Amino acid sequence: MRLVQFYQGDDSSAWRVAVVAADQEKLQVVADCRGTYDLAMTAVRAGKSLTEVIAEKGFAEDLSYPDVLAEGRLLAPLTHPDPAHMLLTGTGLTHLGSASTRSAMHAKADDQLTDSMKMFKWGVEGGKPAPGEIGVEPEWFYKGDGSWLVAPGQALSLPAYAHDGGEEPEIVGLYIIGDDGTPFRVGFAIANEYSDHALERQNYLWLAHSKLRQSSFGPELLIGDLPADVQGTSRILRDGAVLWEKDFVSGEQNMSHSIANLEYHHFKYPGFKRPGDVHVHFFGTATLSFADQVKTQPGDVFEIAADGFGRPLRNPLVAAESCKPEIKAL
């Protein structure tokens, strides 16, 4: 089952959630539901699955999926009513092909292993521990709170201070924290973990800065387990034509870490188990247009699709106005 979240009519505060029909043309709107967050918290508090709660609520009406898309009413498939209580984070060097891409960005003049290659090796050797055991930590980064999130179809901003703005086709895990501090996985979605790779390439210690950019995920939320082998395509469109296109893979079959290991090393921190919060955790990628010397520009459109995740995620790139922060003394 896959879900989408959107707003009703012209009221952007009236959130609704719907099940995507098999033909990808119809949306079955869940009755008495004010969005995916409301649906998920209802399930947690009732001790039931999302599918059970949806079946109990039933459907209020059917809508045209293409019409909702064309009207720009889609939201990210999981949000929080208060963006400050939605945390966007991620892990890197988690895929079997990611080391060569990252290491080339941080290559050393001698034959020593880069820090990226060292971390990748640790992941290969210890990123998939046996049940009940703890594996090696992945790389971890912060991308902002819910105010940094861009809805499917909406524009990603290229800041005036940015060196570059490049896509990262990934899978995200979507979570809510129960009233007792227990994390619950709501599902998975395809994502664009948009970053500044030109800045990162100058010095690996600027990785944190390079990740402080907007991102997007959706439009559909996959309920259930992540497929072991995710096959997708990432492309950039310029003036309506394909500028760059490449296949990407994800899922544990193609990863050096298990999903359980990535989840453990995120939620082991007590501060990440605050009741009611939403967590969006990017799982990494091995495929970047930047690695193929592509330079994006405003007007380009990112398009990311993967088998089993429904319609593709599309976001145009727009230039942001220069804005120098004004700091005032108290």
PyMOL commands that set and color helices and strands:
alter all, ss='L'
color gray80, all
select helices_A, chain A and resi 36-46+50-57+65-70+83-85+98-105+115-126+146-148+197-202+204-211+252-254+259-267+270-272+290-292
alter helices_A, ss='H'
color red, helices_A
select strands_A, chain A and resi 2-7+15-20+26-30+59-64+74-75+86-92+139-145+149-150+156-158+169-177+183-192+215-217+221-222+230-238+241-250+278-282+301-306+313-319
alter strands_A, ss='S'
color yellow, strands_A
deselect
rebuild
show_as cartoon
